[in-house]
Amino acid sequence: MPNTPLRVIPIGGLGEIGRNMMIIEYGDDLIVVDVGLMFPEEEMLGVDLVIPDFTYLRENAAKLRAVFLTHGHEDHVGALPYFLREFKCPVYSSRLTDGLIRVKLNEHRLLNESELHVVPPGELVQAGVFEVEFFPVAHSIPDACGLIIRTPLGPIVHTGDFKLDHTPVMDQHTDLIRLAQVGAEGCLLLLADSTYAEQEGYTPSEQLVGEALRNIMVNANGRMIVATFASLISRVQQVVDAAAFCGRKVFVTGRSMIDNVAMARQLGYLNAPDGVIVGVEEMRNTPSSKLVVITTGSQGEPTSALTRMANGDHRHITIQEGDTVVLSASPIPGNEQAVYRNVDNLFRLGAEVLYNRVANIHVRGHASREELKILQGVLQPEYFVPVHGEYRHLVVHARLAESVGVPKGNAFVLTDGDVLEIDEEEARRAGRVSASYVYVDGLGIGDVDQQILRDRAHLSTDGVVVVIVSVDRQTGRLDRPCEILTRGFADVEDDFSGILDRGKDVVANSLAGADHYAEFGDINARIRDALAKFLYDETRRRPMVLTVTVEV
């Protein structure tokens, strides 16, 4: 197809941490890389998850050929169940990633309807005009991969999340030799992880965490409780190895952790000597000094096992003096308050708590500046787009790329929804597509919008005032004095009771001039405007004013 541009469209993950999703389109073919979720920020009151906006895909569903997943972390695969409810297409991933998403899809009752394929590194997958190859990368989860995507205009390399770890825990290195081969034939476009583009030097090896965990375990007199992500199988392996070295038993708790550990053992990604991982009964009969507990809850999630322990209501584990709790994860931005609330509660219960600020018990799974320079040198791409990170990370990474050889003007800092078009002459921005936040609240998907979040914030800061009025159908006047109820605004027993009595007069006066049939909308607006202004003048508070109008 002469003169057909290659289109690269980030739907999530650029200008934010999480919600990673990238569309690559050429003519009548389109593929998706990752379908991740984002955890809600503090101001997203009541929201459970944030997922990408699928509007552009709905408009181009006939072009969709496949989804490719780089690895099994939530910010890359967490929104897949919501995606597969709408779109039917093959999903390709590595073996462990496939196992993790099967656990997830089974929870959502979508497993039998999904077309899942395991692809080993080096094998080619044809998806329309695209030919896609997985290559291994070092990250904080086994079987993490990047993608080499061959297009009619040349190869694209998408790194996924990666770092250069020369002593990885499960022996998975970033395949620089394969990338050098792509660089030698000519790399059209590099899409590279920017999460730690501000960090000088090299990212420490995952081996450091294993050594730290073993040292803590050797010196701990009582029970040791390790909280980490349920998908971080390599970290679980390090805990199991340390427990075996110290002669301790391991008990696993937290539904997602139990499911993922069972799956990883079944697939051979998690190896434990016989008798090391124990059930509830054996755990109860094991002395504290001989027990390690692996749990979910490193991010302070309200229903997680560690949060229940911190609150004193876990079914099997009661925190006691002498326990050592290790949070082997850094707080995701927005989760800090929940994480440190758990830390406070665990200290109150008598535990010793080790977390990222006081102990070397977590290393990043992302490349620092020197590693990013090595990647640029190996591939020498014609065009570059930094991905995965806040806006400042993207800008810093783009400048780094230009400093090591990307031609000036060929590094594009995109944000969610921007369209990059590449043809045989040049690359250019070509408009935007819809890429707004889609909020998941309970069973509702996308039915909570910014207006609802503003209302929730309004209610949470100044409360609500409800006015109940009985209006004469013919004249539009009050049939009897109104009632005013408040929640979260003021205690009617205190000085505000007088203000509310005067508020009833304000409501009556707002309708005093009516002498003909009036629309409910007009009556409600007049009451709301008059009472809101009065309450602000009297209290400098702005409660949400709701009217309930009864017609007589």
Secondary structure, 3 states (H helix, E strand, C coil): CCCCCEEEEEEECECECCCCEEEEEECCEEEEECCCCECCCCCCCCCCEEECCCHHHHHCHHHEEEEECCCCCHHHHCCHHHHHHHCCCCEEECHHHHHHHHHHHHHCCCHHHCCEEECCCCCEEEECCEEEEEEECECCCCCCEEEEEEECCEEEEECCCCECCCCCCCCCCCCHHHHHHHHHHCCCEEEEECCCCCCCCCCCCCHHHHHHHHHHHHHCCCCEEEECCCCCHHHHHHHHHHHHHHCCEEEEECHHHHHHHHHHHHHCCCCCCCCCEECHHHHHCCCHHHEEEEECCCCCCCCCHHHHHHCCCCCCCCCCCCCEEEECCCCCCCCHHHHHHHHHHHHHCCCEEECCCCCCCCCCCCCCHHHHHHHHHHHCCCEEEEECECHHHHHHHHHHHHHCCCCCCCECCCCCCEEEEECCCCEEEEEECCCCCEEEECCEECCCCHHHHHHHHHHHHHCEEEEEEEECCCCCCECCCCEEEEECCCCCCCCHHHHHHHHHHHHHHHCCCCCCCCCHHHHHHHHHHHHHHHHHHHHCCCCEEEEEEEEC
